[in-house]
Amino acid sequence: MKPYLLGNEELKELSAKIGGWRIMTNHIEREFNFSNFIEAFSFMTKIALICEKHNHHPNWENVYSKVIIKLSTHDLGGITNLDQTIASEINDIFEK
């Protein structure tokens, strides 16, 4: 998949497509909360495999049971279709 920057209309529709994510100026972000560190780390491991598959890696942080993920395509300077795809895949894993 070749990434391209999302246009204004696509950005406006993005919230409905990737529930739970906040649309920021140059990235999208979401906080995920779990019962403990093991659940949070397990989630991060699953996400790492998705990101590696797409060769597109998030900025993220983990403190005990909380994981914050920020997605942006730095090469293009903003939010792309690739960020949207990965956010959707992350949502799918979180909801399972």
C-alpha distances in whole Angstrom, upper triangle without the diagonal:
4,6,9,13,14,17,21,21,17,19,22,20,18,21,22,18,18,22,24,22,23,22,23,23,20,19,19,21,23,26,26,30,31,35,35,33,32,30,28,28,27,24,23,22,20,18,18,17,14,13,13,11,8,10,11,15,17,20,23,26,28,32,34,32,30,26,25,21,20,16,15,13,16,15,14,17,16,15,11,9,7,11,12,10,12,15,15,15,17,19,19,21,23,25,25
4,7,10,12,15,19,19,16,18,21,20,18,22,23,20,20,23,25,22,23,21,22,21,18,18,19,21,24,27,28,31,33,37,37,35,34,32,30,29,29,26,25,25,23,20,20,19,16,15,15,14,10,11,11,15,17,20,23,27,29,33,35,34,31,27,25,22,20,16,14,11,14,12,11,15,14,13,10,9,8,11,13,12,13,16,17,17,19,21,22,23,25,27,28
4,7,9,12,16,17,14,15,18,18,16,19,20,17,17,21,22,19,20,18,18,18,15,14,15,18,21,24,25,29,31,35,35,33,33,31,28,28,28,25,23,24,22,19,19,19,16,14,15,14,11,11,10,13,15,18,20,24,27,30,33,32,29,25,23,19,17,13,11,8,11,10,8,11,11,9,6,6,6,8,10,10,12,14,15,16,18,20,21,22,24,26,27
4,6,9,13,14,11,12,16,16,14,18,19,17,17,21,22,19,19,17,17,16,13,14,15,18,21,25,27,30,33,36,37,35,35,33,31,30,30,27,26,27,25,22,22,22,19,17,19,18,14,15,13,16,17,19,22,26,29,32,34,33,30,27,24,20,17,14,11,9,11,10,8,10,9,8,5,6,8,10,11,12,14,15,17,18,20,21,23,24,26,27,29
4,6,10,12,9,10,13,14,12,16,18,16,16,19,21,17,17,14,14,12,10,11,13,16,19,23,25,29,32,36,36,34,35,33,30,30,31,27,26,27,26,22,23,23,20,18,20,20,16,17,14,16,16,18,21,25,28,31,33,32,29,26,22,19,16,13,10,8,11,10,7,8,6,6,4,7,9,10,10,13,14,15,17,19,20,21,23,25,25,27,29
4,7,8,6,6,10,10,9,13,15,13,14,17,18,15,15,12,13,12,11,11,12,16,18,22,24,28,31,35,35,34,35,32,30,30,31,27,26,28,26,22,24,24,21,19,22,21,18,19,16,18,18,19,22,25,28,31,33,32,28,25,22,19,16,13,11,11,13,14,10,11,8,6,5,6,10,10,9,12,14,14,15,18,19,19,21,24,24,25,28
4,6,5,6,9,10,10,14,15,15,16,19,20,17,16,13,14,12,12,13,14,18,21,25,27,31,33,37,38,37,38,36,33,34,34,30,29,31,29,26,27,28,25,23,26,25,21,23,20,22,21,22,25,28,31,34,36,34,31,28,25,22,19,16,14,14,16,16,13,13,10,9,9,10,13,13,12,15,18,17,18,21,22,22,24,27,27,28,31
4,5,5,6,9,10,12,14,15,16,18,19,17,15,12,13,11,12,14,14,18,20,24,27,30,33,37,38,38,39,36,33,35,35,31,30,33,31,27,29,30,27,25,28,28,24,25,22,24,22,23,25,28,31,33,36,34,31,28,25,22,19,17,16,16,18,19,15,14,12,11,11,13,16,15,14,17,19,18,19,22,23,23,25,28,27,28,31
4,5,5,6,9,11,12,13,15,17,19,17,16,13,15,14,15,16,16,19,21,25,27,30,33,37,38,38,39,36,34,35,35,31,31,33,31,28,30,30,27,26,29,28,25,26,24,25,24,25,27,30,32,35,37,35,31,29,26,23,21,19,18,18,21,21,18,17,15,13,13,13,16,16,14,17,19,18,18,22,23,22,24,27,27,27,30
4,5,5,6,10,10,10,12,14,17,14,14,11,14,14,14,14,13,17,18,22,24,28,31,34,36,35,36,33,31,32,32,28,27,29,27,24,26,27,23,22,25,24,21,23,20,22,21,22,24,27,30,32,34,32,29,26,23,21,18,16,15,16,18,19,16,16,13,10,10,9,13,12,10,13,16,15,15,18,19,19,21,23,24,24,27
4,5,5,8,10,10,11,13,14,12,11,8,10,10,11,11,10,13,16,19,22,25,28,32,33,33,34,31,28,30,30,26,26,28,26,23,25,26,23,21,25,24,21,22,19,20,19,20,22,24,27,29,32,30,26,24,21,18,16,14,13,14,17,18,15,14,11,8,9,10,13,11,10,13,15,13,14,18,18,18,20,23,22,23,26
4,6,7,9,10,11,13,14,13,11,9,11,12,14,14,12,15,17,20,23,26,29,33,34,34,35,32,30,32,32,28,28,30,28,25,27,29,25,24,28,27,24,26,23,24,22,23,24,26,29,31,33,31,27,25,22,20,18,17,16,18,20,22,19,18,14,12,13,13,16,15,12,16,18,16,16,20,20,19,21,24,23,23,27
4,6,6,7,9,11,13,12,12,10,13,15,16,15,13,16,17,20,22,25,28,31,33,33,34,31,29,31,30,27,27,29,27,24,26,27,23,23,26,26,23,25,22,23,22,23,24,27,29,31,33,30,27,25,22,20,18,17,17,18,21,23,20,19,16,13,13,12,15,14,11,14,16,14,14,17,18,16,19,22,21,21,24
4,5,5,6,8,11,9,9,8,11,13,13,12,10,12,13,17,19,22,25,28,30,30,31,28,25,27,27,23,23,25,23,20,23,23,20,20,23,22,20,22,19,20,18,19,20,23,25,27,29,27,24,21,19,16,15,13,14,15,19,20,18,17,14,10,11,10,12,11,8,11,13,10,10,14,15,13,16,19,18,18,21
4,5,5,6,8,7,7,7,11,13,14,12,10,11,11,15,16,20,23,26,28,28,29,26,24,26,26,22,22,25,23,20,23,24,21,21,24,24,22,24,21,21,18,20,20,22,24,26,27,25,22,20,17,16,15,14,15,18,20,23,21,19,16,12,14,13,15,13,10,13,14,11,11,15,14,12,15,18,17,17,20
4,6,6,9,9,11,11,15,17,18,16,13,14,14,17,18,21,23,27,29,30,30,27,25,27,27,23,24,26,24,21,24,25,22,22,26,25,23,25,22,23,21,22,22,25,26,28,29,26,23,22,20,18,18,17,18,20,23,25,23,22,19,15,16,14,16,15,11,13,15,12,11,15,15,12,14,18,17,16,19
4,6,10,9,12,12,15,17,18,15,12,14,14,17,17,21,23,26,28,29,29,25,24,26,25,21,22,24,21,19,22,22,18,19,22,21,19,22,20,20,19,21,21,24,25,27,29,26,23,21,19,17,16,15,16,18,22,23,21,21,18,14,13,12,13,12,8,10,12,9,8,11,12,10,12,15,15,15,17
4,6,6,9,10,13,16,16,13,10,10,10,13,14,17,19,23,25,25,25,22,20,22,21,18,18,21,18,16,19,19,16,17,20,20,18,20,17,18,16,18,18,20,21,23,25,22,19,17,15,13,13,12,14,17,20,22,21,20,16,13,13,12,12,10,7,9,10,6,6,9,9,7,10,13,12,12,15
4,6,9,10,14,17,18,15,11,11,9,12,12,15,18,21,23,24,24,21,19,22,21,18,19,21,19,17,20,21,18,19,23,22,21,23,20,20,18,19,18,20,21,23,24,21,18,16,15,14,14,14,17,20,22,25,24,23,19,16,16,15,16,13,11,12,13,9,8,12,11,8,11,13,12,11,15
4,7,10,13,16,17,14,10,9,6,8,9,12,15,19,21,21,22,19,17,20,20,16,17,20,19,16,19,21,19,19,23,23,21,23,20,19,16,17,16,17,18,19,20,18,15,13,12,11,12,13,16,19,22,25,24,22,19,16,17,17,17,14,12,14,13,10,10,13,11,8,12,13,11,11,15
4,6,9,13,13,10,6,5,5,8,10,14,17,20,22,22,23,20,18,20,20,17,17,20,18,15,18,20,17,17,21,21,19,21,18,17,14,14,14,16,17,19,21,18,15,13,11,9,9,10,12,16,18,21,20,19,15,12,14,14,15,11,10,12,12,8,10,12,11,9,13,14,12,14,17
4,6,10,11,9,6,5,6,9,12,15,19,22,24,24,25,23,20,22,23,19,19,22,21,18,21,23,20,19,23,24,21,22,19,18,15,14,14,16,18,20,22,20,16,14,11,11,9,10,12,16,18,21,19,17,14,12,14,15,16,12,12,15,14,11,13,16,14,13,17,18,16,17,21
4,7,8,7,5,7,9,13,16,19,22,26,27,27,28,26,23,25,25,22,21,24,23,20,22,24,21,19,23,24,21,22,18,18,15,15,16,18,20,22,25,23,19,17,14,12,10,10,11,14,15,18,17,14,11,9,12,13,14,11,11,14,14,11,14,17,16,15,18,20,19,20,23
4,6,5,6,8,11,14,17,20,24,27,28,27,29,27,24,25,27,23,22,25,24,21,22,25,22,20,24,25,22,22,18,18,15,14,15,17,20,22,25,24,20,18,14,13,10,10,10,13,14,17,15,13,9,9,12,15,16,12,13,17,16,14,17,19,18,18,21,23,21,23,26
4,6,8,11,14,17,21,24,27,31,31,30,32,30,27,28,29,26,24,27,27,23,24,27,24,22,25,26,23,23,19,18,16,15,17,20,23,25,28,27,23,21,17,15,12,11,10,12,12,15,13,10,8,8,12,15,16,13,14,18,18,16,19,22,21,21,24,25,24,26,29
4,7,10,14,17,20,23,27,30,30,29,31,29,25,26,28,24,22,25,25,21,21,24,21,19,21,23,20,19,16,15,13,13,15,18,21,24,27,26,22,20,16,14,10,9,7,9,9,12,10,7,4,6,10,13,14,11,13,16,16,15,18,20,19,20,23,24,23,26,28
4,7,10,14,17,20,23,27,27,26,27,25,22,23,24,21,19,22,21,17,18,21,18,16,19,20,17,17,13,13,10,10,12,15,18,21,24,23,19,16,13,10,6,5,5,8,9,12,11,9,6,5,9,12,12,8,10,13,13,11,15,16,15,16,20,20,20,22,25
4,7,11,13,17,20,24,24,24,25,23,20,21,22,18,17,20,19,15,17,19,17,15,18,20,17,18,14,13,10,10,12,14,17,19,22,20,17,14,11,8,6,5,7,10,12,15,14,13,9,7,10,12,12,8,9,12,11,8,12,14,12,13,16,17,16,18,21
4,7,10,14,17,20,21,20,22,20,16,18,19,16,15,18,17,14,16,19,16,15,19,20,18,18,15,13,10,9,9,11,14,16,18,17,13,11,7,5,4,6,9,13,14,18,17,15,12,11,13,15,14,10,11,13,12,9,12,14,11,12,15,16,14,17,20
4,7,10,13,17,18,18,19,17,14,16,17,14,13,17,16,13,16,18,16,16,19,20,19,20,17,15,11,11,10,11,12,14,16,14,11,8,6,6,7,9,12,16,18,21,21,19,16,14,16,17,16,12,12,14,12,9,12,13,10,10,14,14,11,14,17
4,7,10,14,15,14,16,14,11,14,15,12,12,16,16,14,16,19,18,17,20,22,21,22,19,16,13,12,10,10,10,11,13,11,7,6,4,6,9,12,15,19,20,24,24,22,19,18,20,20,19,16,16,17,15,12,14,15,11,11,15,14,11,14,16
4,7,10,12,12,13,11,8,11,12,9,10,14,14,12,15,17,17,17,20,21,21,22,19,17,14,14,11,11,10,11,11,8,6,5,6,8,11,14,18,21,23,26,26,25,22,20,21,22,20,17,17,18,15,12,14,14,10,10,13,11,8,11,13
4,7,9,10,12,9,7,11,12,10,12,15,15,14,17,20,19,20,23,24,24,25,23,20,17,17,13,12,10,10,9,6,5,6,9,11,15,18,21,25,26,30,30,28,26,24,25,25,24,21,21,21,18,16,17,17,13,13,15,13,10,12,14
4,6,8,9,6,6,10,10,9,11,14,14,15,17,19,19,20,23,24,25,26,24,21,19,19,15,14,11,11,9,5,6,8,12,14,18,20,24,27,29,32,32,31,29,27,28,28,26,23,23,23,20,18,19,18,14,14,15,13,10,12,13
4,7,8,7,8,11,12,12,14,16,17,18,20,22,23,24,26,27,28,29,27,25,22,22,18,16,13,12,9,6,9,12,15,17,21,24,27,31,32,35,36,35,32,30,32,31,29,27,27,26,24,22,22,21,18,17,19,16,13,15,15
4,6,6,6,9,10,11,13,15,16,17,19,21,22,23,25,27,28,28,27,24,22,21,17,15,11,10,6,5,8,11,15,17,21,24,27,30,31,35,36,34,32,31,32,32,30,27,27,27,24,22,24,22,19,19,20,17,15,17,17
4,6,5,6,8,10,10,12,14,15,16,19,20,21,22,24,26,26,24,21,19,19,15,12,9,8,5,5,8,10,13,16,19,22,25,28,29,32,34,33,31,29,30,31,28,26,26,26,23,22,23,21,18,19,20,17,15,18,18
4,5,5,6,9,10,10,12,14,15,17,19,20,21,23,25,25,24,21,20,20,16,15,11,11,8,8,11,12,15,17,21,23,26,29,30,33,34,34,32,30,31,31,28,26,27,26,22,22,23,21,17,19,19,16,14,17,16
4,6,5,6,9,10,11,12,14,16,17,19,20,22,23,24,23,20,19,19,16,14,11,12,10,7,10,10,14,15,19,21,25,27,29,32,33,32,30,28,29,28,26,24,24,23,20,19,20,18,15,15,16,12,11,13,13
4,5,5,6,9,10,11,12,15,16,16,18,20,21,22,20,17,16,15,12,11,8,9,7,5,7,7,10,12,16,18,22,24,26,29,30,29,27,25,26,26,23,21,22,21,18,17,18,16,13,14,15,12,10,14,14
4,5,5,6,9,10,10,13,14,15,16,19,20,20,19,16,15,15,12,11,8,10,9,8,9,8,12,13,16,18,22,24,25,28,29,29,27,26,26,26,23,21,22,22,18,18,19,17,14,16,17,13,12,16,16
4,5,5,6,9,10,11,13,15,16,17,19,20,19,17,16,17,14,14,11,13,12,11,12,11,14,14,18,19,23,25,26,29,30,30,28,26,26,26,23,21,22,21,17,17,18,15,13,15,15,11,11,14,13
4,5,5,6,9,10,11,12,14,16,17,18,17,15,14,15,12,12,11,13,12,10,10,9,11,11,15,16,20,22,24,26,27,27,25,23,23,23,20,18,18,17,14,13,14,12,9,11,11,8,8,11,11
4,5,5,6,9,10,10,12,14,15,16,14,12,11,12,9,10,9,12,12,11,10,8,10,10,13,14,17,19,21,23,25,25,23,21,22,21,18,16,18,17,13,13,15,13,10,12,13,10,10,14,14
4,5,5,7,9,10,11,13,15,15,15,12,13,14,12,13,12,15,15,14,14,12,14,13,16,16,19,21,22,25,26,26,25,23,23,23,19,18,19,18,14,15,16,13,11,14,14,11,12,16,15
4,5,5,7,9,10,11,13,14,14,13,13,15,14,15,14,17,17,15,15,13,14,13,16,16,19,20,23,24,26,26,24,22,22,21,17,16,17,15,12,13,14,10,9,12,11,8,10,13,12
4,5,5,6,9,10,11,12,11,9,9,12,11,13,13,16,17,15,14,11,12,10,12,12,15,17,19,21,22,22,21,18,18,17,14,13,14,12,9,10,11,8,6,10,11,8,10,13,13
4,5,5,6,9,10,10,10,8,9,11,11,13,13,17,18,17,16,13,13,11,13,13,15,16,18,20,22,22,21,19,19,18,15,14,16,14,11,12,14,11,10,14,14,12,13,17,17
4,5,5,6,9,10,10,10,12,15,14,16,17,20,21,20,19,16,17,14,16,15,17,18,20,21,23,24,23,21,20,19,15,15,16,14,11,13,14,11,11,14,14,12,14,17,16
4,5,5,7,9,9,9,11,14,14,17,18,21,22,20,19,16,16,13,14,13,15,16,18,19,20,22,20,18,16,15,12,12,13,10,7,10,11,8,8,12,11,10,13,15,15
4,5,5,6,5,5,8,11,12,15,16,20,22,21,19,15,15,12,12,10,12,12,15,16,17,18,17,15,14,14,10,10,12,10,7,10,12,10,9,13,14,13,15,18,18
4,5,5,6,7,10,13,14,17,18,22,23,23,21,18,18,15,15,14,15,14,16,17,19,20,20,18,17,16,13,13,15,13,11,14,15,13,13,17,17,15,18,21,20
4,6,8,10,13,16,17,20,21,25,26,25,24,20,20,17,17,15,16,15,18,18,19,21,20,19,17,15,12,13,15,12,10,14,14,12,13,16,16,15,18,20,20
4,5,8,11,15,16,20,22,25,27,26,24,20,19,16,15,13,13,12,15,15,16,18,17,15,13,12,8,10,12,9,8,12,13,11,12,16,16,16,18,21,21
4,6,10,13,15,19,21,25,26,26,24,20,19,16,15,13,13,11,13,13,15,17,17,16,14,14,10,11,14,12,11,14,16,14,15,18,19,18,20,23,23
4,7,10,13,16,19,22,24,24,22,18,16,13,12,9,9,8,10,11,12,14,13,12,11,12,8,8,12,11,8,11,14,13,13,16,17,17,19,22,22
4,7,9,13,15,19,21,21,18,15,13,10,9,8,9,9,10,12,14,15,14,13,13,14,11,10,13,12,9,11,14,13,12,16,17,16,17,21,22
4,6,10,12,16,18,18,15,12,10,6,6,5,7,9,10,13,15,14,13,12,13,14,11,9,12,13,9,10,14,13,11,14,17,16,16,19,21
4,7,11,14,17,17,14,11,8,6,5,7,8,11,11,14,16,14,13,13,15,17,14,12,15,16,13,13,16,16,14,16,19,18,18,21,23
4,7,10,13,13,10,7,5,4,6,9,11,14,14,18,19,18,16,16,18,19,17,14,16,17,14,13,16,16,13,15,18,16,15,19,21
4,7,10,11,8,6,5,7,9,12,15,18,18,21,23,21,20,19,21,23,20,17,19,20,17,16,19,18,15,17,20,18,16,20,21
4,6,7,6,5,7,9,12,15,18,21,21,25,26,25,23,22,24,25,23,20,21,22,18,17,20,19,15,17,20,17,15,19,20
4,6,5,7,9,12,15,18,21,24,24,28,29,28,26,25,27,28,26,23,25,25,22,20,23,22,18,20,22,20,17,20,22
4,6,8,11,14,18,21,24,27,28,31,32,31,29,28,30,30,28,25,26,27,23,22,24,23,19,20,22,19,17,20,21
4,7,10,13,17,20,23,26,28,31,32,30,28,27,28,29,27,24,24,25,21,20,21,20,17,17,19,16,14,16,17
4,7,10,13,17,20,23,24,28,29,27,25,23,25,26,24,21,21,22,19,17,19,19,15,15,18,16,13,16,17
4,6,10,13,17,20,21,24,25,24,22,20,22,22,20,17,18,19,16,14,16,16,12,13,16,14,11,15,17
4,7,10,13,17,18,21,22,20,18,17,19,20,18,15,16,17,14,12,15,15,12,13,16,15,13,16,18
4,7,10,13,15,18,19,17,15,14,15,16,15,11,13,14,11,9,13,13,10,11,15,14,12,16,18
4,7,10,11,15,15,14,11,10,13,14,13,9,11,13,11,9,13,14,12,13,17,16,15,18,21
4,7,9,12,12,11,9,8,9,11,9,6,9,10,8,8,12,12,11,13,16,16,16,19,21
4,6,9,9,8,6,5,7,10,9,6,9,12,10,10,14,15,14,16,19,19,20,22,24
4,6,6,6,6,6,6,9,8,7,10,12,11,13,16,16,16,19,21,21,22,25,27
4,5,5,6,9,10,13,12,11,14,16,15,16,19,20,19,22,24,24,25,28,30
4,6,8,10,10,13,12,12,16,17,16,18,21,21,21,24,26,26,27,30,32
4,6,8,8,11,11,11,14,16,16,17,20,21,22,24,26,27,27,30,32
4,7,9,13,13,12,15,17,17,17,20,22,22,23,26,27,27,29,32
4,6,10,11,9,11,14,14,14,17,19,19,20,23,24,24,26,29
4,7,8,6,8,11,11,11,14,16,16,17,20,21,21,23,26
4,5,5,7,9,10,11,13,15,16,17,19,20,21,23,25
4,5,5,6,9,10,11,12,14,15,17,19,20,21,23
4,5,5,6,8,10,11,12,14,15,17,18,20,22
4,5,5,6,9,10,10,12,14,15,16,18,20
4,6,5,6,9,10,11,12,15,15,17,19
4,5,5,6,9,10,11,13,14,16,17
4,5,5,6,9,10,11,12,14,16
4,5,5,6,9,10,10,12,15
4,5,5,6,9,10,11,13
4,5,5,6,9,10,11
4,5,5,6,9,10
4,5,5,6,9
4,6,5,6
4,5,5
4,6
4
